[in-house]
Amino acid sequence: MKEHRVTIKVVPDTRRSKVSGKYPLKLRLTSKGERRYYNTIFDVSAEEWEAINSGQIKGRLRTIRNEISALELNAEDTIRLMDEFSFPKFEKRFYKNSGGSRTIKDLFQEYIKQLVIEERFGTAEAYQTACNALIKFKGDKKVSEITTEYLSGFEEYLLGKGRSITTVGIYLRPLRVVLNIALNEGLITRQDYPFGKHRYIIPAGHNIKKAINKTEIAKIFNYECTNGYFEERSRDFWLLSYLCNGMNMMDLCQLKIKNLQPNYLYFIREKTKNTRRADPQIITVYRSPEIDQIIRKWRNKQSVNPESYLFNELFVGDDALTIRNKIKQFTKVTNEWMKKIGEKLGIDTKLTTYVARHSFATVLVQDAQAPIKYISEKLGHSNISTTEKYLANFNVETDMQYAGALTRFEKVNKAK
């Protein structure tokens, strides 16, 4: 140990705090005046760190103290067995021995915890589902056991159970994310990383996009609701989604009074709020007469406060989890009623809110010959792989021209 002249200590990294206000604990190595820090799985507050270094402690803090003591001893043992110390050699040996012992569940739970703190509940739920599927495959494997053979076997396992290649990708992309984090934090080496060229490549799913044509959309516009509140609300919000750039229910329900402007309403997609925080993309919707008619019918008439929600599905003061659960239920009810309406109208495609979104884009492409760049902007896509990269805003006249195309129907008889 002496000849290496390396000092080892786990310390809190007070240079930055996490969203929780806690500091990440890091393994600090010092050799010949050079210091390097390596991540651990632990975060503590200043008070907790003081308690860990004090006398008698119990519970979680005692577990952390025992774990970091074991981590320091593991680092000492790794260095003792090295012929000559260097940081790269240490990293390769140490993380092969310690980082690889972390399990799938360890990596997922740490990331899911952060998603919940950021109130990204939908993403957290998707990651938990992926984690459950992987553990069901062959148990809670160690990170070091996630090899290309393991991933190929997981793919065969899902396909053998009748799941689609798209589902394979849905489950493995979250795994790749948490393994990327493990790689960046030095918990695994590049050599042990199983994804990429000449290793395992996640298959690209072929999602079948579903849209309905304008004749079918006209039937929905002209459909007379006779089954009460929920049927009428579902039809109107499905149409509002179609007319408002295919806006999803999460964004529709979270519109506020302040989002209404004389000619436009505007919003930022909930889906991209976190990924585009530094450069938020504001999406505008021209307020056509049809849009205004639906808004007048369902808007919140009890408040003029700009911060109040435009519709009565949410209330000021609802927390993020309550908002998500309310909108999830709202979307479920909308889809159930739209399925019934579609069956009555003889529309083969199962009508969902997603169909409204895709129909918006399809009608503008096929019937209005709108530029893909325009549609990309209105859908809120961030790159060309979905439509084309978001470009500059179009003017009012352009919006009026294309908004009109959404309701230029062939004459049809009203459905009875």
C-alpha positions in Angstrom: 0.0 0.0 0.0 2.8 2.4 0.9 4.6 2.2 -2.3 1.4 3.2 -4.1 1.1 6.3 -1.9 -2.7 6.4 -2.5 -5.1 7.8 0.1 -8.7 6.6 0.0 -11.8 8.2 1.5 -15.5 8.4 0.8 -16.6 12.0 1.1 -19.7 14.0 0.2 -19.4 16.0 -3.1 -20.5 19.4 -1.8 -19.7 21.1 -5.1 -23.3 20.3 -6.2 -26.5 19.2 -4.6 -29.2 17.1 -6.1 -32.9 18.0 -6.5 -33.5 16.5 -3.1 -31.0 18.9 -1.5 -28.6 16.0 -0.7 -25.0 15.5 -1.7 -23.7 12.5 -3.6 -21.1 10.4 -1.7 -18.0 9.8 -3.7 -15.0 7.6 -3.3 -12.0 9.9 -3.4 -8.5 8.7 -4.4 -5.4 10.8 -4.1 -2.1 9.8 -5.6 1.0 12.1 -6.2 -1.1 15.2 -5.8 -3.8 14.1 -8.3 -7.3 13.5 -7.1 -10.2 11.6 -8.7 -13.7 11.0 -7.5 -15.8 7.9 -8.2 -19.6 7.8 -7.7 -21.4 5.6 -5.2 -25.1 4.9 -4.9 -25.5 7.0 -1.8 -26.8 10.6 -1.2 -26.8 12.3 2.2 -27.6 15.7 3.7 -25.1 17.6 5.7 -26.8 16.6 8.9 -26.9 12.9 7.8 -23.2 13.0 7.0 -22.4 14.4 10.4 -24.5 11.7 12.1 -22.7 9.0 10.0 -19.4 10.1 11.4 -20.6 10.4 15.0 -21.2 7.7 17.6 -24.2 5.4 17.7 -26.5 5.4 14.7 -29.2 3.0 13.5 -31.2 2.1 10.5 -30.4 3.5 7.0 -27.5 5.7 8.2 -25.8 2.7 9.8 -26.2 0.7 6.6 -24.6 3.6 4.6 -21.7 3.8 7.0 -21.1 0.0 6.8 -21.4 0.1 3.0 -18.9 3.0 2.5 -16.5 1.3 4.9 -16.7 -1.9 2.8 -16.2 0.3 -0.3 -13.0 1.8 1.1 -11.7 -1.6 2.1 -12.5 -2.9 -1.4 -10.5 -0.1 -2.9 -7.6 -0.8 -0.6 -7.6 -4.4 -1.6 -7.7 -3.6 -5.3 -4.7 -1.2 -5.0 -2.7 -3.7 -2.8 -2.9 -6.3 -5.6 -1.7 -3.9 -8.3 2.0 -4.1 -9.4 2.0 -0.4 -10.2 -0.8 2.0 -9.4 -2.5 4.1 -12.1 -6.0 5.5 -12.1 -7.0 3.7 -15.4 -5.8 0.3 -14.0 -7.5 0.9 -10.7 -10.8 1.8 -12.4 -10.8 -1.3 -14.6 -10.1 -3.7 -11.7 -12.1 -2.0 -9.1 -15.3 -1.6 -11.1 -15.0 -5.1 -12.5 -15.1 -6.3 -8.9 -17.6 -3.9 -7.3 -19.7 -2.1 -9.9 -20.6 -5.3 -11.6 -22.1 -6.6 -8.4 -24.9 -4.1 -8.7 -28.1 -5.6 -10.0 -30.7 -4.6 -12.6 -33.1 -3.6 -9.8 -30.4 -1.4 -8.2 -29.8 0.6 -11.4 -33.5 1.0 -12.2 -34.7 1.9 -8.7 -32.0 4.7 -8.4 -33.1 6.2 -11.7 -36.8 5.7 -11.0 -36.4 7.5 -7.7 -35.0 10.5 -9.6 -37.8 10.5 -12.1 -40.4 10.6 -9.3 -38.6 13.5 -7.7 -38.8 15.3 -11.0 -42.5 14.4 -11.2 -42.1 12.4 -14.4 -44.5 9.8 -13.2 -45.3 8.3 -16.7 -41.7 7.7 -17.5 -41.1 6.2 -14.0 -44.0 3.8 -14.6 -42.5 2.8 -18.0 -39.1 2.1 -16.4 -40.7 0.1 -13.6 -42.5 -2.0 -16.2 -39.3 -2.6 -18.1 -37.5 -3.6 -14.9 -40.2 -6.0 -13.9 -40.1 -7.7 -17.4 -36.3 -8.1 -17.2 -36.4 -9.6 -13.7 -39.2 -12.0 -14.7 -36.9 -13.2 -17.6 -34.1 -14.5 -15.5 -34.2 -12.9 -12.1 -32.4 -9.8 -10.7 -29.1 -10.3 -12.6 -25.9 -8.5 -11.7 -24.8 -5.8 -14.1 -21.8 -7.9 -15.0 -24.2 -10.6 -16.2 -25.9 -8.3 -18.8 -24.1 -9.5 -21.9 -25.0 -9.5 -25.6 -26.1 -13.2 -25.1 -28.4 -12.2 -22.2 -30.0 -9.4 -24.4 -30.5 -11.8 -27.4 -32.0 -14.3 -25.0 -34.4 -11.7 -23.6 -35.5 -10.8 -27.2 -36.1 -14.5 -28.0 -38.0 -14.9 -24.7 -40.4 -12.1 -25.5 -41.0 -13.1 -29.1 -41.6 -16.6 -28.0 -44.3 -15.3 -25.7 -46.0 -13.6 -28.7 -44.8 -10.1 -27.9 -43.8 -7.8 -30.7 -40.4 -6.6 -31.7 -41.7 -3.1 -30.8 -42.2 -4.4 -27.2 -38.6 -5.7 -27.1 -37.4 -2.2 -27.9 -39.8 -0.6 -25.3 -38.2 -2.8 -22.6 -34.6 -2.6 -23.6 -34.3 1.1 -24.3 -34.7 1.9 -20.5 -32.1 -0.7 -19.7 -29.7 1.0 -22.1 -30.3 4.3 -20.4 -29.5 3.0 -16.9 -26.5 1.1 -18.3 -25.3 4.4 -20.0 -25.5 6.1 -16.6 -23.6 3.2 -15.0 -20.9 3.5 -17.7 -20.6 7.3 -17.3 -20.3 6.9 -13.5 -17.6 4.2 -13.9 -19.7 1.4 -12.5 -19.0 -0.7 -15.6 -16.3 -0.5 -18.3 -16.7 0.2 -22.0 -15.5 -3.4 -22.5 -18.4 -4.7 -20.5 -21.0 -2.5 -22.1 -23.3 -4.8 -24.2 -25.0 -2.4 -26.6 -23.7 -0.9 -29.8 -22.0 -1.8 -33.1 -20.8 -5.4 -33.2 -22.7 -6.1 -30.0 -26.4 -6.0 -29.3 -28.5 -3.5 -31.3 -32.0 -2.8 -30.1 -34.4 -3.6 -32.9 -36.4 -0.8 -34.4 -40.1 -1.4 -34.0 -42.5 -0.6 -36.8 -45.4 1.1 -35.2 -48.4 1.0 -37.5 -49.7 4.6 -37.6 -53.5 4.8 -37.6 -55.4 7.6 -39.0 -58.9 8.0 -40.4 -59.9 9.9 -43.6 -61.9 13.2 -43.8 -65.1 11.4 -44.7 -64.9 9.5 -41.4 -63.9 12.6 -39.5 -66.9 14.4 -40.9 -69.1 11.6 -39.5 -67.7 12.4 -36.1 -68.3 16.1 -36.5 -71.9 15.5 -37.5 -72.6 12.8 -34.9 -75.5 13.7 -32.6 -74.8 12.6 -29.1 -77.8 11.0 -27.3 -76.1 9.2 -24.4 -75.4 12.0 -22.1 -72.4 14.0 -20.7 -69.5 11.6 -21.1 -70.3 10.7 -24.7 -70.6 14.4 -25.7 -67.5 15.4 -23.8 -65.5 12.5 -25.3 -66.5 13.4 -28.9 -65.8 17.1 -28.4 -62.4 16.6 -26.8 -61.4 14.1 -29.5 -62.3 16.7 -32.1 -60.5 19.4 -30.2 -57.4 17.3 -30.2 -57.7 16.8 -34.0 -58.2 20.5 -34.6 -55.5 21.6 -32.1 -52.5 20.1 -33.9 -53.3 16.6 -32.6 -52.7 17.9 -29.0 -52.8 15.1 -26.5 -55.1 15.0 -23.5 -52.3 15.7 -21.1 -51.7 19.0 -22.8 -55.3 19.8 -23.5 -56.4 19.4 -19.9 -53.5 21.5 -18.6 -54.2 24.5 -20.8 -54.7 27.6 -18.7 -56.8 30.7 -19.4 -53.5 32.6 -20.0 -52.8 30.2 -23.0 -55.7 31.8 -24.9 -54.6 34.7 -27.2 -56.9 36.7 -29.6 -56.1 34.6 -32.6 -54.1 31.7 -31.1 -53.8 29.4 -28.2 -50.3 28.2 -27.3 -48.7 25.5 -25.1 -45.5 23.6 -24.4 -45.8 19.8 -24.8 -45.6 18.2 -21.4 -43.7 15.3 -23.0 -40.7 17.7 -23.9 -40.7 20.0 -20.9 -37.8 18.3 -19.2 -35.8 17.3 -22.3 -36.1 20.8 -23.8 -35.9 22.9 -20.6 -33.1 25.1 -21.9 -34.9 25.7 -25.2 -38.7 25.2 -24.8 -40.7 24.8 -27.9 -43.8 26.9 -27.9 -46.5 25.4 -30.1 -49.3 27.7 -31.5 -52.7 26.7 -32.6 -54.9 29.0 -34.8 -58.3 29.5 -33.1 -60.6 28.4 -35.8 -64.4 28.9 -35.3 -64.8 25.2 -34.6 -62.1 25.3 -31.9 -63.7 28.3 -30.3 -67.1 26.7 -30.3 -65.8 23.7 -28.3 -63.9 25.9 -25.9 -66.9 28.0 -25.2 -68.9 24.9 -24.5 -66.5 23.3 -22.0 -64.4 26.1 -20.6 -64.1 27.0 -16.9 -66.7 29.7 -16.5 -66.1 30.2 -12.8 -62.8 32.0 -13.0 -61.0 34.6 -15.1 -57.7 34.1 -13.2 -55.0 33.6 -15.9 -53.5 30.8 -13.9 -56.8 28.9 -13.7 -57.2 25.8 -15.9 -59.2 26.5 -19.1 -61.3 23.3 -18.5 -62.8 21.9 -15.4 -60.9 18.6 -15.4 -58.2 20.0 -13.1 -58.0 22.5 -10.3 -55.4 24.9 -9.1 -53.6 23.2 -6.2 -53.7 19.7 -7.8 -50.2 18.1 -7.3 -48.4 16.5 -10.2 -49.4 12.9 -9.3 -53.1 13.9 -8.9 -52.9 15.7 -12.3 -51.5 12.6 -14.0 -54.1 10.3 -12.5 -57.0 12.6 -13.4 -55.9 12.9 -17.0 -55.1 9.2 -17.3 -58.7 8.5 -16.2 -60.0 11.3 -18.5 -58.2 9.7 -21.5 -59.4 6.2 -20.7 -63.1 7.4 -20.6 -62.6 9.4 -23.8 -61.2 6.3 -25.6 -64.0 4.1 -24.3 -66.7 6.4 -25.6 -65.0 7.1 -28.9 -64.7 3.3 -29.5 -68.5 3.1 -29.1 -69.0 6.1 -31.4 -66.8 4.6 -34.0 -68.7 1.3 -34.0 -72.0 3.2 -34.4 -70.6 5.1 -37.3 -69.1 2.1 -39.0 -65.5 3.2 -38.7 -63.2 0.2 -38.7 -60.3 1.9 -37.0 -60.5 1.9 -33.2 -60.9 5.6 -32.3 -58.4 6.7 -29.7 -56.9 10.1 -28.9 -53.8 8.9 -30.7 -55.8 8.4 -33.9 -57.0 12.1 -33.6 -53.3 13.2 -33.5 -52.2 11.1 -36.5 -55.3 12.1 -38.5 -54.4 15.8 -38.0 -51.1 15.2 -39.7 -52.4 12.9 -42.4 -55.2 15.2 -43.5 -52.8 18.1 -43.8 -50.3 16.1 -45.9 -52.8 14.3 -48.1 -55.5 16.9 -48.6 -53.8 20.2 -48.0 -50.3 19.3 -49.2 -49.0 21.2 -46.2 -45.1 21.3 -46.0 -43.7 18.6 -43.7 -41.8 21.4 -41.9 -45.1 23.1 -41.0 -46.6 19.8 -39.7 -43.4 19.1 -37.7 -43.7 22.4 -36.0 -47.4 22.0 -35.2 -46.9 18.4 -33.8 -44.0 19.6 -31.6 -41.5 17.2 -33.0 -38.0 17.9 -32.0 -36.2 16.2 -35.0 -36.5 15.1 -38.6 -36.7 11.5 -37.7 -40.4 12.0 -36.8 -41.4 14.5 -39.4 -38.8 17.2 -40.0 -36.8 19.4 -37.7 -38.7 22.2 -36.0 -38.2 25.5 -37.9 -39.5 29.0 -37.7 -43.2 29.9 -36.9 -45.6 30.3 -39.8 -47.7 33.4 -40.0 -51.4 33.9 -39.3 -52.4 33.7 -42.9 -50.7 30.3 -43.3 -52.3 29.0 -40.2 -55.8 30.2 -41.4 -55.2 28.5 -44.7 -54.3 25.1 -43.2 -56.8 25.3 -40.4 -59.6 25.6 -42.9 -58.4 22.3 -44.6 -59.3 20.4 -41.4 -63.0 21.0 -41.8 -63.5 21.1 -45.6 -65.7 18.0 -45.8 -67.6 16.4 -48.5 -71.3 16.7 -47.9 -72.5 13.9 -45.7 -75.8 13.0 -44.0 -75.9 13.5 -40.3 -75.7 10.2 -38.4 -78.8 9.3 -36.5 
